Amino acid sequence: MSISERHGIDVEHDPVYGRARAWVRPRAKGWPMAEELFATAPARVIDKQDNNFERHWDALVSGSAAQLPLS
């Protein structure tokens, strides 16, 4: 049994590029929005997360999204 099956999460397969995604927190319809997913990726990926990501993510998912800057 796969991890997605154990957690009851559907997996989306991209037939063109062969990638798979499992949405843990689907996209919202409006901004600001938070989304969370597992995706297939190369074995070695450059870390692109900026220094402010954790603070902004926490604000967005904890319900205080109105405090996020627009730029």
C-alpha positions as CSV (number, residue, x, y, z in Angstrom):
1,M,0.0,0.0,0.0
2,S,1.3,3.4,-0.9
3,I,1.6,6.4,1.5
4,S,-1.1,8.2,-0.3
5,E,-3.4,5.2,0.0
6,R,-2.7,4.9,3.7
7,H,-3.7,8.6,4.2
8,G,-6.6,8.5,1.8
9,I,-5.1,11.1,-0.5
10,D,-5.7,10.8,-4.3
11,V,-2.7,11.0,-6.6
12,E,-2.8,13.1,-9.8
13,H,-0.6,11.8,-12.7
14,D,0.6,14.1,-15.4
15,P,0.6,12.0,-18.6
16,V,2.7,14.5,-20.5
17,Y,5.6,14.9,-18.1
18,G,5.1,11.7,-16.0
19,R,5.0,13.6,-12.7
20,A,2.7,12.7,-9.8
21,R,1.2,14.9,-7.2
22,A,-0.7,14.1,-4.0
23,W,-2.6,17.1,-2.7
24,V,-2.6,17.3,1.1
25,R,-4.1,20.8,1.2
26,P,-5.8,21.6,-2.2
27,R,-5.6,25.0,-3.8
28,A,-8.2,27.6,-2.6
29,K,-10.2,29.5,-5.1
30,G,-9.0,33.0,-4.1
31,W,-6.0,34.8,-2.8
32,P,-4.2,34.6,-0.4
33,M,-4.1,30.8,-0.5
34,A,-2.1,28.0,0.9
35,E,-1.5,24.7,-0.8
36,E,0.4,21.6,0.2
37,L,1.3,18.6,-1.9
38,F,3.7,15.8,-2.3
39,A,5.3,15.7,-5.8
40,T,7.8,13.5,-7.6
41,A,11.1,15.2,-8.1
42,P,14.7,14.5,-9.1
43,A,16.9,12.9,-6.4
44,R,18.9,16.1,-5.9
45,V,17.1,19.4,-5.9
46,I,18.5,22.9,-5.1
47,D,16.9,24.4,-2.0
48,K,15.0,27.5,-3.2
49,Q,13.1,28.3,0.0
50,D,13.7,31.9,1.1
51,N,14.4,32.9,4.7
52,N,10.9,34.2,5.3
53,F,9.0,31.2,4.0
54,E,8.2,29.6,7.4
55,R,6.9,32.8,8.9
56,H,4.7,33.5,5.9
57,W,3.4,29.9,5.7
58,D,2.6,29.9,9.4
59,A,0.7,33.2,9.1
60,L,-1.2,31.9,6.1
61,V,-2.3,28.5,7.5
62,S,-3.0,29.8,11.0
63,G,-5.7,32.2,9.7
64,S,-3.9,35.5,10.0
65,A,-3.4,35.8,6.2
66,A,-4.6,39.4,6.2
67,Q,-1.2,40.3,7.8
68,L,0.8,39.1,4.9
69,P,2.4,41.8,2.7
70,L,1.1,42.1,-0.8
71,S,4.6,42.5,-2.3
